[in-house]
Amino acid sequence: MTISLKKGERVSLEKVAPGLVAGFIGLGWDVKATDTGSDFDLDASVFLLGADEKKVSDKHFIFYNNLTSPDPDKSVQLMGDNRTGEGEGDDEVVIVDLRKIPAEVEKIVICVTIYEADKRGQNFGQVGNAYVRLVDVQSKKEVLRYDLEEDFSVETALIMAELYRKNGEWRVNAVGSGYQGGLEALLQKYN
């Protein structure tokens, strides 16, 4: 049974999905019927942070031009870039192998930004039905889901969720925080 999270809720993966070793993180959204003169291109990105809440290195930023984490096991992988968001289901996917995340990575931040949002006059107020979900790779069952309910009318970047270590176990935080300034704002936050 899927656990539905609300903004700010935190859960232990050991409690809600005992034995989970790898997760498929699906991100989805729909563009509302607005004409900005350009297609919407939403992009998932992942920041791998150390104990100082900063990227471990520049290679610990996973996005459409750097699809895998730098560790030998490629423990975090972005499965490509969907440039239209059309169709049902997940628009972009991240695979995370929790067994193989290097010890220096304390937190995995899952984000979505709008490509060239300022230039195209776009924001998350024009996007609806945004969600992030975690699926157990082995059982193929959805474990957690967080549906964003806020209206982000000026924001061009969203932190959807975080996976983080606490007392030796992985936990999930449904963040749902919006930022102005797109991907650049997130890069500044985590550099």
N, C-alpha and C positions, 0 to 999 in steps of 0.2 A: 504494500500500500504506500502510495506517495505521501510524503509529508509536505504540506503547503506552508511555506514560511511567509511571515510578514516582515516589513522593513525593520531592521535592527535585531531581528531574532537570530540567536546563535544556537547551534546544535552540535553535539559530538557525533562524528561519523561512526565511531565504535558503538554508540548506543542505538543509532537509527539504522545502521547497515553493518552489523558485525562481520568482520572478515573482508570488508571491501578493500581491494588492493589496487584497483585502477578504475578511474571514472571517465566517462564520456560527458563533457559539459556542453550542452546544447544551448545556443542563444538564438532567439527568434524575435521577430517584430513585423509589423505591417505599416506601410506608409499610408497615411490618411489621404483622402482625395483632395490634394492641394496642388496647385500648379505653380511651381517655383521656376519653371523654365528649364530645369535640369533634373536628371534622374537622381535619386537618392542612392548613395553608396555608403552603407554603414559597415564599419570594420571592427572586428573583435581584436583585442590585444590583451596581452598578459604581462604583468610585471612580477618578477621573482625577486622578493625582497629579503634582506638580511635582518638581523636583530635591530639594526638602526632604522628600519622602515624605509630604506633606500635600496635601489637596484644593487644586486651583488656586483654586477659589471654591466657594461653596455650590451653585452651579448645575452644578458638575462632579461631582455625586453623582447617578447615574442610578438610579432605582427606580420603583415603580409609580405614584407621583405626579409624576414628572419623567422622561419616557420618552426624551428626547433630550439629547445634549450641547449646550452653548450656542453652539458655533461655527456660522458661517453654513451650513456643509455638513452639519451634523448627523452628524458622522463616527462617533458611537456612538449606537446606538438599541436600546432594550429593546422587544421586540415584544409587549408586553402582559403581563398578570398571570394565570397559571393558578392558580385558587384551590383546586383539588382534587388536581392531580397525577395524575389518572386517565388511563388509556390508555397505549399503547405509545409509545416514542420520547421525543423531547425534551419536557420539561415547560415550560421557558422558554428563550427565545432572545435573544441579543444579536448585532446586526450591527455589525461594526467595519470601517470603511474606512481602512486603514492609510495610504493616500496622503494623506488629508485630516486626519489627527490634527494639531492645532496643535502647534507646536514647544515650547510651554511644558509640554505633557503628556509626561512621561518614562515614566510607568508607568500601566497599566490593570489594576486589581485586580477580579477576578470573584469575587463572594461569593454565598452563599445563607444566608438566615436563616429561622427559624420565627416566623411572625406570632403575637404574644401567647403565646409559648412558656411563660413562667412562669405566667401566668394559667390556661393550659390543661393544665399539668403535662406538657409535651412536651419532647423533646430529640432530638438526632440519633442516639442509641442505638436509637430507635424507627423509624429510617429506614434502608433498605438500598439496595444497588445504585446508589449515587450516583456520578455521573460528570460530567465536562466534556469536550467534544470540539470540535475546530476543523475546519470544513469550508471548503474553497476555494469562494467564491461563484461564480466563473466556471466551474470544472470540475465542481462539485458533488461532489467527492471528499473524503472524510474524510482529513485530514492527520495530526492528532494526537488521542489520546484518553488521558484519565487517569481510571482507576476507583479510587475511594477504597476502601481495604480496612480502615481502622481502625474501631474501635467507639467512637464519640463519645458516651459514656453520660450526660454531664452538660452537654455543649456545646449551645448554641442558635444559634450562628453559625459558619459555615465560610468560610475563604478557600480557594477551589478552585484558582485559578491566577492568574498574572500575565503580562501581555504588557509587555515593557519594552524601551527603546532601549539599545543598547550599541554603541559605535563606529559609529553611523549605521545600524544594522540592528535589526530587531525580533527579540526572542527570547521564548521562553515558559518559565515556571517552573511546574512542578507543585507547588503549595504544600501543600494538604491540612492546614491548621492549623485547629483548633477553638478557640472562645472561649465562655466563659460570659457572659451578659449580653445576648445577642441583638444586634440591630442597633445598639443604643445603645453597646455595647462597641466596635464597628467605627467608629462615628461619632467616638467619643472618640479612637480610635487615629489616625484620619486628619484630624482637625480641626487 
